[in-house]
Amino acid sequence: MDVGCGSGRYAEIASSGGAYVVALDYSSAVHACWSNLKHHPNLYVVQGDIYAVPFADNSFDFLYSLGVLEHTSDVQRAFSSLPKVVSEGGRICVDYYEKTFLSIFLPKYWLRNFSKRLGKQRLFVAVKAIVPILLSVSRLLARIPIIGKILKRLILVANYEGILHLSNAQLHEWAVLDTFDWLSPAYDQPQTMKTAYQWLQKSGLIDFEVFRCGHLVARGRKK
């Protein structure tokens, strides 16, 4: 199960790998997901609410939710609704933006009050126009010894160079999508590692862990 599938970025990877995938999203993005991936016979797209997942308990061997939970109005409640639909012995993996002292200085947080009022269509057009310039600047700054990794974070663009194995075309595409994702949601609620760990404990999962891999990743197994 792909929770918060959007246009199907991760559902495409899972279904291409042979998994039977149920892709769930609350928004009209389900139409884009189906349009993009309907040629996969092992993909099912469902519009539904993360707070009331429309499936029976113990339905899925694996569940992931990537880049989603921090954009819900109640992050803990959203996460807590997921383990019950995972089958016994099944696994769950979610991620969050990490909340740190330095994160409050990221450009997206002080621009969001303006950007989320633009309207999604106007914002997306603006992001597509500015990302090629910002990405080039970010990639140049990242090459500066020692401080490059810090400096590139001051540029308002999602830059995965050196983090993910992406082609130049994919770097650009993901930069557009994720920069838009930074600026457009109504909610953006990063979490601390301690909080993510506590939620795993309360969920009843076993063999769980929280670690940093770009974002905070939290995963575990159901008894």
C-alpha positions as a Markdown table, in Angstrom:
| # | Residue | x | y | z |
|---|---|---|---|---|
| 1 | Met | 0.0 | 0.0 | 0.0 |
| 2 | Asp | 1.2 | 3.4 | -1.0 |
| 3 | Val | -0.3 | 6.0 | 1.3 |
| 4 | Gly | -0.4 | 9.5 | -0.2 |
| 5 | Cys | 0.6 | 8.3 | -3.6 |
| 6 | Gly | 0.3 | 11.7 | -5.4 |
| 7 | Ser | 0.9 | 11.3 | -9.1 |
| 8 | Gly | 2.5 | 7.9 | -8.5 |
| 9 | Arg | 6.2 | 8.4 | -8.2 |
| 10 | Tyr | 6.8 | 5.6 | -5.7 |
| 11 | Ala | 3.8 | 3.5 | -6.9 |
| 12 | Glu | 5.5 | 3.3 | -10.3 |
| 13 | Ile | 8.7 | 1.9 | -8.7 |
| 14 | Ala | 6.8 | -0.7 | -6.6 |
| 15 | Ser | 4.5 | -1.9 | -9.3 |
| 16 | Ser | 7.4 | -2.0 | -11.8 |
| 17 | Gly | 9.2 | -4.3 | -9.4 |
| 18 | Gly | 6.3 | -6.8 | -9.5 |
| 19 | Ala | 4.3 | -5.8 | -6.3 |
| 20 | Tyr | 0.6 | -5.6 | -6.3 |
| 21 | Val | 0.1 | -2.0 | -5.3 |
| 22 | Val | -2.9 | -0.1 | -3.8 |
| 23 | Ala | -2.2 | 3.6 | -4.2 |
| 24 | Leu | -4.2 | 5.8 | -1.8 |
| 25 | Asp | -4.6 | 9.6 | -1.9 |
| 26 | Tyr | -7.2 | 12.0 | -0.5 |
| 27 | Ser | -6.8 | 14.5 | -3.3 |
| 28 | Ser | -7.5 | 14.6 | -7.0 |
| 29 | Ala | -4.0 | 13.5 | -7.6 |
| 30 | Val | -5.4 | 10.0 | -7.8 |
| 31 | His | -6.5 | 10.9 | -11.4 |
| 32 | Ala | -3.0 | 11.8 | -12.3 |
| 33 | Cys | -1.7 | 8.6 | -10.7 |
| 34 | Trp | -4.1 | 6.5 | -12.7 |
| 35 | Ser | -3.4 | 8.4 | -15.9 |
| 36 | Asn | 0.3 | 7.9 | -15.5 |
| 37 | Leu | 0.3 | 4.3 | -14.4 |
| 38 | Lys | -2.9 | 2.6 | -15.7 |
| 39 | His | -0.7 | 0.4 | -18.0 |
| 40 | His | 0.4 | -1.5 | -14.9 |
| 41 | Pro | -2.1 | -4.4 | -14.4 |
| 42 | Asn | -1.0 | -4.8 | -10.8 |
| 43 | Leu | -1.9 | -1.3 | -9.7 |
| 44 | Tyr | -5.1 | -0.2 | -8.0 |
| 45 | Val | -5.8 | 3.5 | -7.3 |
| 46 | Val | -8.2 | 4.5 | -4.5 |
| 47 | Gln | -9.3 | 7.9 | -3.3 |
| 48 | Gly | -9.6 | 7.9 | 0.5 |
| 49 | Asp | -8.9 | 9.4 | 3.9 |
| 50 | Ile | -5.7 | 8.6 | 5.8 |
| 51 | Tyr | -7.6 | 9.1 | 9.1 |
| 52 | Ala | -10.1 | 6.4 | 8.1 |
| 53 | Val | -8.2 | 4.1 | 5.8 |
| 54 | Pro | -10.9 | 2.3 | 3.7 |
| 55 | Phe | -9.5 | -1.2 | 4.0 |
| 56 | Ala | -9.9 | -4.1 | 6.4 |
| 57 | Asp | -7.4 | -4.7 | 9.1 |
| 58 | Asn | -4.4 | -6.9 | 8.3 |
| 59 | Ser | -4.8 | -6.3 | 4.5 |
| 60 | Phe | -1.2 | -5.4 | 3.4 |
| 61 | Asp | 2.1 | -7.1 | 3.6 |
| 62 | Phe | 3.9 | -3.8 | 3.2 |
| 63 | Leu | 2.9 | -0.2 | 3.7 |
| 64 | Tyr | 4.9 | 2.9 | 3.0 |
| 65 | Ser | 4.1 | 6.6 | 3.2 |
| 66 | Leu | 6.8 | 8.9 | 1.9 |
| 67 | Gly | 6.7 | 12.7 | 2.0 |
| 68 | Val | 3.1 | 12.7 | 3.2 |
| 69 | Leu | 2.6 | 12.6 | 7.0 |
| 70 | Glu | 4.1 | 16.0 | 7.8 |
| 71 | His | 1.6 | 17.5 | 5.4 |
| 72 | Thr | -1.4 | 16.3 | 7.4 |
| 73 | Ser | -3.3 | 18.4 | 10.0 |
| 74 | Asp | -2.6 | 15.8 | 12.8 |
| 75 | Val | 0.6 | 13.9 | 12.1 |
| 76 | Gln | 0.4 | 11.5 | 15.0 |
| 77 | Arg | -3.2 | 10.5 | 14.2 |
| 78 | Ala | -2.3 | 10.0 | 10.6 |
| 79 | Phe | 0.5 | 7.7 | 11.5 |
| 80 | Ser | -1.5 | 5.8 | 14.1 |
| 81 | Ser | -4.2 | 4.9 | 11.5 |
| 82 | Leu | -1.7 | 2.9 | 9.4 |
| 83 | Pro | -0.4 | -0.1 | 11.4 |
| 84 | Lys | -3.8 | -1.7 | 11.7 |
| 85 | Val | -4.1 | -2.4 | 8.0 |
| 86 | Val | -0.7 | -4.1 | 7.9 |
| 87 | Ser | -0.8 | -7.9 | 8.1 |
| 88 | Glu | 0.8 | -9.9 | 10.9 |
| 89 | Gly | 4.5 | -10.0 | 10.2 |
| 90 | Gly | 4.1 | -7.2 | 7.7 |
| 91 | Arg | 6.3 | -4.1 | 7.5 |
| 92 | Ile | 5.7 | -0.4 | 7.5 |
| 93 | Cys | 7.9 | 2.5 | 6.5 |
| 94 | Val | 7.2 | 6.2 | 6.8 |
| 95 | Asp | 9.3 | 9.3 | 6.7 |
| 96 | Tyr | 9.1 | 12.9 | 8.0 |
| 97 | Tyr | 10.9 | 16.2 | 7.6 |
| 98 | Glu | 13.2 | 16.4 | 10.6 |
| 99 | Lys | 12.5 | 19.2 | 13.1 |
| 100 | Thr | 15.8 | 20.8 | 14.4 |
| 101 | Phe | 16.8 | 24.2 | 15.6 |
| 102 | Leu | 18.4 | 24.9 | 12.2 |
| 103 | Ser | 15.3 | 23.8 | 10.2 |
| 104 | Ile | 13.5 | 27.0 | 11.2 |
| 105 | Phe | 16.0 | 28.9 | 9.1 |
| 106 | Leu | 15.2 | 27.0 | 5.9 |
| 107 | Pro | 13.9 | 29.4 | 3.2 |
| 108 | Lys | 10.7 | 27.4 | 2.6 |
| 109 | Tyr | 9.4 | 28.1 | 6.1 |
| 110 | Trp | 9.5 | 31.8 | 5.9 |
| 111 | Leu | 8.2 | 31.9 | 2.3 |
| 112 | Arg | 5.3 | 29.5 | 2.8 |
| 113 | Asn | 3.0 | 32.1 | 4.3 |
| 114 | Phe | 3.1 | 33.8 | 0.9 |
| 115 | Ser | 3.5 | 30.8 | -1.5 |
| 116 | Lys | 0.6 | 28.8 | -0.3 |
| 117 | Arg | -1.7 | 31.7 | -1.0 |
| 118 | Leu | -0.8 | 32.0 | -4.6 |
| 119 | Gly | -2.9 | 29.1 | -5.7 |
| 120 | Lys | -1.4 | 25.8 | -6.8 |
| 121 | Gln | -1.6 | 26.4 | -10.5 |
| 122 | Arg | 0.2 | 29.8 | -10.4 |
| 123 | Leu | 2.7 | 28.5 | -7.9 |
| 124 | Phe | 3.5 | 25.5 | -10.1 |
| 125 | Val | 4.1 | 27.7 | -13.1 |
| 126 | Ala | 6.4 | 29.9 | -11.0 |
| 127 | Val | 8.3 | 26.9 | -9.6 |
| 128 | Lys | 8.9 | 25.4 | -13.1 |
| 129 | Ala | 10.3 | 28.8 | -14.3 |
| 130 | Ile | 12.7 | 29.4 | -11.4 |
| 131 | Val | 13.9 | 25.8 | -10.6 |
| 132 | Pro | 16.5 | 25.6 | -13.5 |
| 133 | Ile | 18.3 | 28.7 | -12.2 |
| 134 | Leu | 18.1 | 27.8 | -8.5 |
| 135 | Leu | 19.2 | 24.2 | -9.1 |
| 136 | Ser | 22.3 | 25.3 | -11.1 |
| 137 | Val | 23.2 | 27.7 | -8.2 |
| 138 | Ser | 22.6 | 24.9 | -5.6 |
| 139 | Arg | 24.8 | 22.4 | -7.5 |
| 140 | Leu | 27.6 | 25.0 | -7.8 |
| 141 | Leu | 27.5 | 25.8 | -4.1 |
| 142 | Ala | 27.5 | 22.1 | -3.2 |
| 143 | Arg | 30.9 | 21.7 | -4.8 |
| 144 | Ile | 32.6 | 24.2 | -2.4 |
| 145 | Pro | 34.8 | 22.2 | 0.0 |
| 146 | Ile | 33.7 | 21.7 | 3.6 |
| 147 | Ile | 30.8 | 24.3 | 3.7 |
| 148 | Gly | 29.1 | 23.4 | 0.3 |
| 149 | Lys | 26.6 | 21.0 | 1.8 |
| 150 | Ile | 25.4 | 23.7 | 4.2 |
| 151 | Leu | 25.3 | 26.5 | 1.6 |
| 152 | Lys | 23.3 | 24.6 | -0.9 |
| 153 | Arg | 20.5 | 24.2 | 1.7 |
| 154 | Leu | 20.1 | 28.0 | 1.7 |
| 155 | Ile | 18.9 | 27.9 | -1.9 |
| 156 | Leu | 15.1 | 27.2 | -2.2 |
| 157 | Val | 15.3 | 24.1 | -4.4 |
| 158 | Ala | 15.3 | 20.4 | -3.8 |
| 159 | Asn | 18.7 | 19.2 | -4.9 |
| 160 | Tyr | 19.3 | 15.4 | -4.8 |
| 161 | Glu | 22.7 | 15.5 | -6.5 |
| 162 | Gly | 25.1 | 13.2 | -4.6 |
| 163 | Ile | 22.2 | 11.8 | -2.6 |
| 164 | Leu | 20.1 | 9.8 | -5.1 |
| 165 | His | 21.3 | 8.2 | -8.3 |
| 166 | Leu | 19.4 | 10.4 | -10.8 |
| 167 | Ser | 20.0 | 11.5 | -14.3 |
| 168 | Asn | 20.2 | 15.2 | -15.0 |
| 169 | Ala | 16.6 | 15.0 | -16.4 |
| 170 | Gln | 15.4 | 13.3 | -13.2 |
| 171 | Leu | 17.3 | 15.8 | -11.0 |
| 172 | His | 15.4 | 18.6 | -12.7 |
| 173 | Glu | 12.0 | 16.8 | -12.5 |
| 174 | Trp | 12.4 | 15.9 | -8.9 |
| 175 | Ala | 13.6 | 19.4 | -8.1 |
| 176 | Val | 10.4 | 20.8 | -9.6 |
| 177 | Leu | 8.1 | 18.4 | -7.9 |
| 178 | Asp | 9.7 | 18.6 | -4.4 |
| 179 | Thr | 10.2 | 22.3 | -4.4 |
| 180 | Phe | 6.5 | 22.7 | -5.3 |
| 181 | Asp | 5.8 | 20.2 | -2.5 |
| 182 | Trp | 7.7 | 22.4 | 0.0 |
| 183 | Leu | 5.8 | 25.5 | -0.8 |
| 184 | Ser | 2.2 | 24.4 | -1.6 |
| 185 | Pro | 0.8 | 22.3 | 1.3 |
| 186 | Ala | -1.5 | 23.8 | 3.8 |
| 187 | Tyr | 0.5 | 22.0 | 6.6 |
| 188 | Asp | 4.2 | 21.4 | 7.0 |
| 189 | Gln | 4.9 | 19.8 | 10.4 |
| 190 | Pro | 8.4 | 18.3 | 10.8 |
| 191 | Gln | 9.1 | 15.9 | 13.6 |
| 192 | Thr | 12.0 | 15.1 | 15.9 |
| 193 | Met | 13.7 | 11.7 | 16.0 |
| 194 | Lys | 12.5 | 11.2 | 19.6 |
| 195 | Thr | 8.8 | 11.8 | 18.7 |
| 196 | Ala | 9.0 | 9.4 | 15.7 |
| 197 | Tyr | 10.6 | 6.8 | 17.9 |
| 198 | Gln | 7.8 | 7.2 | 20.6 |
| 199 | Trp | 5.1 | 6.8 | 18.0 |
| 200 | Leu | 6.6 | 3.5 | 16.8 |
| 201 | Gln | 6.7 | 2.3 | 20.4 |
| 202 | Lys | 3.1 | 3.2 | 21.0 |
| 203 | Ser | 2.0 | 1.5 | 17.8 |
| 204 | Gly | 2.9 | -2.0 | 19.0 |
| 205 | Leu | 5.4 | -2.6 | 16.1 |
| 206 | Ile | 8.5 | -4.6 | 16.8 |
| 207 | Asp | 12.0 | -4.5 | 15.3 |
| 208 | Phe | 11.6 | -0.8 | 14.7 |
| 209 | Glu | 14.2 | 1.9 | 14.1 |
| 210 | Val | 14.4 | 5.6 | 13.2 |
| 211 | Phe | 17.3 | 6.9 | 11.2 |
| 212 | Arg | 18.3 | 9.8 | 8.9 |
| 213 | Cys | 18.4 | 9.2 | 5.2 |
| 214 | Gly | 17.7 | 12.6 | 3.7 |
| 215 | His | 14.6 | 12.8 | 5.9 |
| 216 | Leu | 13.8 | 11.0 | 9.2 |
| 217 | Val | 12.8 | 7.4 | 8.3 |
| 218 | Ala | 10.8 | 5.3 | 10.7 |
| 219 | Arg | 10.1 | 1.6 | 10.1 |
| 220 | Gly | 9.1 | -1.5 | 11.8 |
| 221 | Arg | 7.3 | -4.9 | 11.7 |
| 222 | Lys | 3.9 | -5.9 | 13.0 |
| 223 | Lys | 3.9 | -8.8 | 15.5 |
